[in-house]
């Protein structure tokens, strides 16, 4: 990465309150609507230079994300069926996406408030991601309400935050495993969801998912950018480092097929994609 691409943390003023405390407060907020509002406010304040990088004065890193009492969190095999031929099945699918987007707000703010010694451009990226994830959650919650449901009406699982716990010790692992594995999987499966929804006549949900897909490419690209930056800082070759982290932290198989075009836009290089396809075909993890 070119040196000029990174702005020094000294280029922003450091008034109170700071970004890290603001991000921790938003992470801890349990009410979804309030979390959305706080996210938007913090993003505006950061863009306006009203929040500093307050590592020396910030409070402790928050460990527990704020969540509403519902949805009930269950094992993946206990989740509600999602047959798109029925309104309830579509609502279950929409709820699943809304839950992913709600968790993604928390993941973005955790990436901000947990890792406090990175360039200012890192925080630019993850504040932007948090703001977009909050908008995505709003889109999907709105569709749930259109169908007579709301967020919390269906059970959900905790897989995304489980990976956040496993990678809390290291921003390199976080960038590799959350944006470049879990969120990248969304690039693979969302085009098929859009096609299925259009086939059953739900154009509005399909249009919302198309917005989400387009912006999620940028989120995965941010993960790629900072994964490679951290590899460079540590003198690591990105490809073996990536697949070593997959082998260490991923409990299940690498799943395909892959949306190669969007993964390429998100920064996956041809060698990585070839290796991923071989790993998926083999039905296992690296190593």
C-alpha positions in Angstrom: 0.0 0.0 0.0 1.3 3.4 -0.9 2.4 5.5 2.0 0.3 8.4 0.7 -2.8 6.3 1.0 -2.7 6.5 4.8 -3.4 9.6 6.7 -1.6 10.1 10.0 -3.8 9.9 13.1 -2.4 13.4 13.9 -4.3 14.9 10.9 -7.5 15.1 12.9 -8.3 17.2 15.9 -8.8 15.3 19.2 -11.8 17.0 20.9 -14.0 15.2 23.4 -15.8 12.9 23.0 -13.6 10.6 21.0 -14.5 8.1 18.3 -13.6 5.0 20.4 -15.9 5.9 23.2 -18.7 6.9 20.7 -18.2 3.5 18.9 -18.3 1.6 22.2 -21.5 3.4 23.2 -23.1 2.5 19.9 -22.0 -1.1 20.1 -23.5 -1.4 23.6 -26.9 0.1 22.6 -29.5 -2.7 22.7 -32.4 -0.9 20.9 -32.2 -1.4 17.1 -33.7 2.0 16.2 -31.6 3.8 18.7 -28.5 2.0 17.4 -29.3 3.1 13.9 -29.7 6.7 15.0 -26.5 6.7 17.0 -24.7 5.2 14.1 -25.8 7.9 11.7 -24.9 10.6 14.2 -21.4 9.3 14.9 -20.8 8.9 11.1 -21.7 12.5 10.5 -19.6 13.7 13.5 -16.6 11.7 12.3 -16.9 13.0 8.8 -17.1 16.6 10.1 -13.9 16.1 12.2 -15.8 16.5 15.5 -14.5 13.2 17.0 -10.9 12.5 17.7 -8.9 9.2 18.0 -8.9 9.1 21.7 -6.8 6.0 22.5 -5.1 7.6 25.5 -8.3 8.8 27.2 -10.9 6.4 26.0 -12.7 4.0 28.2 -12.2 0.2 28.1 -13.0 -1.9 25.0 -16.6 -3.0 25.1 -16.9 -6.8 24.9 -20.7 -7.4 24.8 -22.8 -6.0 21.9 -26.1 -4.5 22.8 -29.1 -6.5 21.5 -32.8 -6.5 22.0 -34.4 -9.3 24.0 -35.6 -10.9 20.8 -34.8 -12.6 18.4 -34.2 -15.8 20.3 -30.8 -17.1 19.4 -30.8 -20.8 18.5 -28.6 -23.4 16.7 -28.6 -23.0 12.9 -30.5 -26.3 12.4 -33.4 -24.9 14.5 -34.0 -21.9 12.2 -37.4 -21.4 10.5 -37.8 -22.7 7.0 -37.7 -20.1 4.2 -39.9 -21.3 1.4 -40.3 -18.2 -0.8 -43.6 -19.4 -2.2 -45.3 -18.3 1.1 -45.4 -14.8 2.7 -44.1 -16.3 5.9 -41.2 -18.0 4.2 -40.2 -14.7 2.6 -40.5 -12.9 5.9 -38.2 -15.6 7.5 -35.6 -15.0 4.8 -35.9 -11.2 5.2 -35.6 -11.6 8.9 -32.4 -13.6 8.5 -30.9 -10.9 6.3 -32.0 -8.2 8.8 -30.3 -10.1 11.6 -27.1 -10.3 9.6 -27.2 -6.6 9.0 -27.9 -5.8 12.7 -24.9 -7.9 13.6 -22.9 -6.2 10.9 -23.5 -2.8 12.6 -22.0 -4.3 15.8 -19.1 -5.8 13.9 -18.2 -2.6 12.3 -18.3 -0.6 15.5 -16.3 -3.3 17.3 -13.7 -3.1 14.6 -13.5 0.7 15.3 -13.5 0.6 19.1 -11.4 -2.5 19.7 -8.3 -1.8 17.4 -7.0 1.6 18.4 -3.6 1.9 16.8 -4.4 2.0 13.1 -4.3 4.8 10.6 -7.1 7.3 10.4 -8.2 5.9 7.0 -9.0 2.6 8.7 -11.6 4.4 10.9 -12.9 6.2 7.8 -13.6 2.8 6.2 -15.3 1.1 9.2 -17.4 4.2 10.2 -18.7 4.2 6.7 -19.4 0.5 6.8 -21.3 0.9 10.1 -23.4 3.6 8.6 -24.2 1.6 5.5 -25.0 -1.6 7.6 -27.4 0.5 9.6 -29.2 1.6 6.4 -29.3 -2.0 5.2 -30.9 -3.1 8.5 -33.5 -0.4 8.1 -34.3 -1.5 4.6 -34.9 -5.1 5.7 -36.8 -4.2 8.8 -39.0 -2.0 6.7 -39.8 -5.0 4.4 -40.5 -7.1 7.5 -43.0 -4.6 8.7 -44.6 -4.4 5.2 -45.3 -8.2 5.6 -46.8 -7.9 9.0 -43.7 -8.9 11.0 -40.8 -7.1 12.8 -37.3 -7.8 13.8 -37.3 -10.4 16.6 -40.3 -12.4 15.3 -38.2 -15.3 14.1 -35.3 -17.1 15.8 -31.8 -16.4 14.6 -28.2 -17.7 15.2 -25.1 -16.1 16.6 -22.5 -17.2 14.1 -21.2 -13.8 13.1 -20.6 -12.6 16.6 -19.0 -15.9 17.5 -16.3 -15.2 14.8 -15.9 -11.7 16.3 -15.1 -13.3 19.7 -12.5 -15.6 18.1 -10.8 -12.8 16.3 -11.0 -10.2 19.1 -7.2 -10.5 19.8 -5.9 -9.5 16.4 -7.1 -7.1 13.7 -5.3 -9.2 11.1 -7.5 -12.2 12.0 -10.6 -10.0 12.2 -10.0 -8.6 8.7 -9.3 -12.0 7.2 -12.2 -13.9 8.8 -15.1 -11.5 9.1 -15.1 -9.3 5.9 -13.1 -11.8 3.7 -14.9 -15.0 4.8 -18.3 -14.4 6.4 -19.2 -11.2 4.6 -17.7 -12.4 1.4 -20.0 -15.4 1.6 -22.9 -12.9 1.3 -21.5 -11.8 -2.1 -21.8 -15.5 -3.2 -25.4 -16.2 -2.1 -27.2 -12.8 -2.5 -27.5 -12.9 -6.4 -29.3 -16.3 -6.1 -31.6 -14.8 -3.4 -32.4 -11.8 -5.7 -33.2 -14.1 -8.6 -35.5 -16.3 -6.4 -37.3 -13.3 -5.0 -37.9 -11.8 -8.5 -39.2 -15.2 -9.6 -41.9 -15.1 -6.9 -42.8 -11.4 -7.7 -41.1 -9.7 -4.7 -39.4 -7.0 -6.6 -39.1 -4.6 -3.7 -37.1 -7.0 -1.5 -35.0 -8.0 -4.5 -34.2 -4.3 -5.2 -33.2 -3.8 -1.5 -30.9 -6.8 -1.7 -29.3 -5.5 -4.9 -28.4 -2.3 -3.0 -27.0 -4.3 -0.2 -25.0 -6.5 -2.6 -23.5 -3.5 -4.3 -22.4 -1.9 -1.0 -21.2 -5.1 0.5 -18.6 -5.4 -2.2 -17.1 -2.2 -0.8 -17.2 -3.7 2.8 -15.3 -6.8 1.7 -12.9 -4.5 -0.2 -12.2 -2.6 3.0 -11.4 -5.9 4.7 -9.0 -6.8 1.9 -7.3 -3.4 2.1 -6.6 -3.6 5.8 -5.8 -7.3 5.8 -3.1 -6.6 3.2 -1.9 -3.5 5.0 -1.5 -5.5 8.2 0.3 -8.3 6.3 2.7 -5.7 4.9 3.3 -4.2 8.4 4.1 -7.7 9.8 6.2 -8.9 6.8 3.7 -11.6 5.9 2.8 -12.9 2.5 -1.0 -12.3 2.2 -2.0 -15.6 0.5 -0.5 -18.1 3.0 -1.4 -15.8 5.9 -5.1 -15.8 4.8 -5.4 -19.5 4.4 -3.5 -20.2 7.6 -6.0 -18.0 9.4 -8.9 -19.9 7.7 -7.4 -23.2 8.9 -7.0 -21.9 12.4 -10.3 -20.2 13.0 -13.0 -21.6 10.6 -14.8 -24.5 12.2 -16.7 -25.6 9.1 -15.8 -26.2 5.4 -15.1 -23.5 2.9 -18.3 -23.3 0.9 -18.8 -22.5 -2.8 -19.8 -21.8 -5.4 -18.2 -18.3 -5.4 -19.3 -15.0 -7.0 -16.0 -14.6 -8.7 -16.8 -11.3 -10.4 -17.8 -9.5 -7.2 -15.1 -11.1 -5.1 -12.6 -9.8 -7.7 -14.1 -6.3 -7.3 -13.7 -6.8 -3.5 -10.0 -7.4 -3.9 -9.6 -11.1 -4.1 -6.8 -11.9 -6.6 -6.9 -14.8 -9.1 -4.6 -17.0 -7.1 -6.8 -16.6 -4.0 -9.9 -17.4 -5.9 -8.3 -20.5 -7.5 -7.2 -21.7 -4.1 -10.7 -21.1 -2.6 -12.3 -23.1 -5.4 -9.9 -26.0 -4.9 -10.5 -25.9 -1.1 -14.3 -25.8 -1.6 -14.2 -28.7 -4.1 -12.1 -30.7 -1.6 -14.9 -30.2 1.0 -12.6 -29.0 3.7 -10.4 -26.3 5.2 -6.9 -25.4 4.5 -4.3 -27.6 6.0 
